[in-house]
Amino acid sequence: MTGLFAFAVPYLKRLAIAAAVLIVLGGLGGFFVMLSGIVPIKASSGHWAITEAILDAAKRRSVATHTLGMKVPPLDRPGMVIVGAGQYGFACEPCHGSPAVKQPRVAARMTPRPPDLRDVSLSYAPDELFYIVKHGIKFTGMPAWPSRHRDDEVWSMVAFLRELPAMDAKTYEDLTGRAIARDDQLPMEDMLGPAADLRPAITQNCARCHGVDGRGRGPGALPRLAGQRWEYIAGSLEAYARGERHSGIMEPVAANLGADEMQAIARYYAALPPVDEAAGAVDAMLIQQGREIAERGAPERLVPACNECHGPGTERNPNYPRLAGQHADYIAQQLGLFKGDRRGGTAYRRIMLKFAGQLTAEQVEAVAAYYASLREP
């Protein structure tokens, strides 16, 4: 046995040296081939079938590995599909097409070609879709989500992509708000004053999610802007544009707006009549619990009264938002983002970072229900 081992060691050493030499020579050969410039990089020829298969297999294995143990939240929460649809219509349709629009020819000539997501979205598990949407894919045209702080928005896109394969053109246009943008009419256009020529900034950007009436599309996922303080709206748009308030949806939109457009949008929505419809069925006891916190705070948790800043009937600072009539789900979502320090915003956000983190989940739900029940600015 000892003799066999003594014979094998030199052989294995020679084999290892030969393998190393081949690797070095192969690397040098590849380096010189690259320097020669003979390797085509033109997108017009596409990939070889074997190259495409290898790249696809590598992509899927990487995604599967990096999503091991990922927890998928419920994807049927109210409004999630509408939030995802709005962003898809803005950012994804130009490359991937949609039930209402064929894939544009420019995108169709990319290498690799962006897939029709109606055909492939269900071939990925929800956690895999989340990973791709959030992080993008290198060496393709697939970008990462614009904000790394808003996983909730990414999950909304996943919820939409899971519904996309069964969607017809009308459903798609309804969800994305395309008809609102196409109508290009405002109920109170005179509120724009001399900035009336900025109407498209509202109808084609804001109204698709927030509505031309400022009531917010969808059941609570998108905020109501009607009757909101214009200083708060303008300040939020500026914070989005600077990347200081986090949102993969709002940051790109706000970054494309000029100062005049932001002011026009803010003043238009602030001038709209606030919400006046009756609140839905909500537990009266829960509303009362929220009222107590809003009016007296939660001293045991060092939380002051919410009404001192957010009303109703308080005008302490026009940069603080009015909450009366706002969707309960949206208020609760924003408080959750503050608790996790994932919201960002203007300089005043530091106040909410301090207090929101002190509230329990039950207190957040109660405060949100109380403000949603109010019908005065």
N, C-alpha and C positions, 0 to 999 in steps of 0.2 A: 504494500500500500504506500509506503514511504517513497519507494522508487517511482511509482506512478505519479505521485504528487510532484516529485522533483522533476519529472519529465514534462508535466503539464504546465508548470509555472513559467518556464521560458517561452513556451508556445503561446500561452495567453498574453505574455508581455509583448511578443512580436505581433500578435493579432491586434492588441490595443494600440500599438504604435502605428500599424498599418491603417487602422480605422481613423486614428487622429490625423494621419497624413491625408487620407482621402477627404476628411471633413475640411481640413485647411485648404486643400486644393479646390474642393467644390466651392468653398466660400470665396476664394480668390477668383475662381472662374466666374461666379455670379457677379462679383464686384466689377470685373473687367467687361462682362456683358452689359452691365448697367451703364458703365462709363462709355461704352461704344455707342449707346443711343439707339441700338437696333430694336429694343423692346418697345412695341407700340403702346402708347397710353391713350389712343383715341377712343372716345366713347362710342363713336359711330359703328364700330365693329362688334360691340358687345363683348361678353365673356364667352370663352369656350364652355361647352356644356359641363365638362368635368370641373372647370374652375368654379362655375356657378354652384355646382353641387357641393364642392368642398367648402366654399364660403358659407353656404346656407347651413350645412351641417355644423360648421364651427360656430356660427351665430346661435343656432338653436341650443347647442351644448353649453355655450357660455351663459346664455340666458337661464337655462335650466339649473345650472350650478349656482348662479348668483341669486336665485330666488328660493333656494332651499330653506325651509322653515319660515318663509314670509307668511304673515297672517293677512288674509283677505277680509276687509270689512264688508258689511252688508252693502250690496250694490243696488238696492231697491228703495233707498231713502228718497223721499219726495224731492223732485227738482234736479236730481243728479244728472239725468239724461239731458235735460234742457241746458244745463251748464256745459256739459261736454259737447253738445250739438253746436252751441254758439261758438265755441272755440274751434271746433272742426270746420265750420263754415268759413271762419276767418283764415285759419292757418294751415289746415290740412287739405282741404278741397283742391287748392291750386296744384298740388302734386298728385294726390291720390284719386281725384274725381269724387263723384257722389251719385246717389240715385237720381239727382236732378241735373248733373253736369258730367259730361264725358271727361275722361282724363285729358288735360291739355296736351297738345303735341310736343311742347318743349319738355315737359316732364316725361313724356313717353320716350324721349330720345336720351334720357339719362342712363348711365350705367353704374350700378344696377338700376333697372327701371323700378320706380315706386310701385308697389303692388296695389291692385284694387282691393281695398280692405274688406269689401263685402265677401271676397273669396277666401281671405286668409285669417280674418280676425278670430274666428272660432277655432282655428287650428292651434291657437295659443291659449293657455290657461290664463285666468284673470291676473294672477301675480306676474306672469311673464309679460302680458301686455303692459302692466304697470311699469315694469323694469325698462321696457323698450321706450315707452312714452316719456318716462322721467329722464332717462339717461341718453337717449338717442343711440345711434349706431355709427361707429367710426367707419371712415372710407366710403360713406354713402352720403346722400343728401339729407338724412334723417337727423334733425337737431335735437338737442336735449330740451327739456321743458324750461322755459325762460326763468322760472324761479325755483330754486332748490328747497324753498321753505314751505311749499304748498302742496303737500301730498294729497290733500282733500280734493284739489282741482284735478290732479292726475287720476285719482280714482273716479271722478265724474266722467272723465274722458273714457276710461275703461268701461264704465257703465253704458256709455253711448255706443262704443265700438261693439259691445256684446249684442246690442239691439240692431246695429246697422245692417247686417245681412238680410233681415226680414223687412226692411224699411222700403216703402215706395216713395216716389218723388214728392207727393203731396205731404206725406207725413214728415219727410225730411225738411221740406221748406217751412212747414209749420214750426218744427222744433228749432230750426236755426234762425227763425225770424226774418227769412229772406223777403217775405211779402211786405213786411214793415219797411225794410230798406228800399224796396222797389216803389212803394207808394209815395215816399218822399214828401209827405204832408205832415204838418204839425197842427195840433188843435189850438195852440196859442202862439202862433208864429210872430205876432206883433210884439211878444215879450222879448224877442231877440233885438228889437230896435234897429239901430244902424248896422248890427251884425247879422242881419237876415240872410246875407249871402253865405253865412256859415251853416245854413240849414243842413247840408249833407253831413257835416261833422256829427250832428245829432242823429239824423235818421239812419245813416249808414254805420255809425259806430255804437252810439249809446242805446238807441231805441230798440235795437235787435235783442237786447237783454233786459233793459229797464223799462221798455215800452215808451211810446210817445206821450202817454199820460203819466209816466213816472211811477206807476204802481208796481213795477217789477213783474217780469214774466215768470211763470212757474210757481209752484206752491212753497214759497219761502226760501228758495236757494239763492235768489237774486234780490238785492235790497231795493226797497222803495225809495225813490228820490224826490217825489212830489212833496213840496212844502219844506224840504230840508234847507238848512241855512246855506246860502250860497258861498259864504266864506269857507264853510266846512267842505263843500263839494270841490271848490277850486283848490283848496289846500291839499285835499286827498289826491286830486289829479296831478298836482305838482309833485307830491311825494311819490306817486306811482312812476311818473316820468323820470325822476331821479333814481329810481330803484330803491327808495327808502321805505316804501310800503310794498309788501311782497304780494305779487300775484302774477302768475304766468299768463293770465288772460288780460289783466288791466295794464300791466307794465308796457307791453308793446303798443297798445292802443294809445295810452297817454303820451308815450314818447314821440308819437307822430303828430301830436297836437301842438299848435302854437299857443302863446299866452292869450291872444285874443279869443281863440276858439275855446280854451278852458273857461275863460270868463263868461263867454256867451252860453256855454253849456250849463255852467253853474247857475247863472241868473235865470235861465229858462226853466230849469227844474225847480228852483226855489220859488218861482212865481206860480207854479201849478197848485191847484187846490189839494190840500192833504187828504189822506184817506178818511172816508166817512162811512164806509159800509160796515155792517154789523160784524162783530167778531164771531168766529166759529165757536163751536161748543168746546169750552175749556173748563176744567175743574175750578169751581169758585174758590175752593179752599187754597188751591195752588196760587191763584191770582192774589188772594189775600196775603199769603206768605210773601209773595213778591212785593206787594204794596208796602208791607212792614219794612222790608229791606230797603226799598227805594226811598221811603220817607224817613226811616230812623237809622238805616245802615245795619251793620252786624258788628256791634261793639266788641263782642267776644272774639271776633276774628280781625279786629282793627280795620274794618271796612266802613267808610263814611256813607252817608245817605246819597244814593244815586241822583235823587232829584236836585241836589244842590248844583249839579253841573248839567244834567240832561233834561231837566224839567219834569213834568209840564209846568209852564208858567215861570220858568227861570231863564234869564238872559245873561248869565254870568259871563260867558265868553262865546262870541259867535263862531269860534273855531271848534266848539264842542258840538257833537251831533245831537239833533233831536231824536228821541227814540220812540215817542208816542206813535202807535200805529205801525211800527216796523214789524216785519215778520218775526215771529218768535224763534223759528229755526235759525234765521240769519243772526239774530242777537246772540243766541246761544253759541253759534259757530264762531262769531267774532270773539266772544269771551274765552272760548276754548283756545283760539289762536293766541290771545294775549297771555293766557295761562302758560302756554308752551313757548312764549317769546318767538312766535313765528309770524306775527302780523306786520310788524313795522308800522311806519306812518310818519306823522309830523312830530315836532318836538314834544307835543303834548302826550304822546303815547306812553312816556315814562310814568305818567300818573296811573294809567290803566295797568301797566305791567306790575305795579306795586300792589294794586288792590284786587285785580281779577284773580291772581294766583291764590288769594286767601279764601275765595268762595268755594264751597263744595259743589259737586255736580247737581245736587238737589236745589241749592240756592240759585245756581245759574238758571236752571229750568224755571224756577219760580219767578225770578226777575224778568226773564224773557217773556213769560206768559203775561205778567202784569203789564209791561209796556205794550205788548201786542194788543191788549184789550182796550187801550186808551184810544180816544177818537178826537183828540185836540192836539195842536202843534206844541 
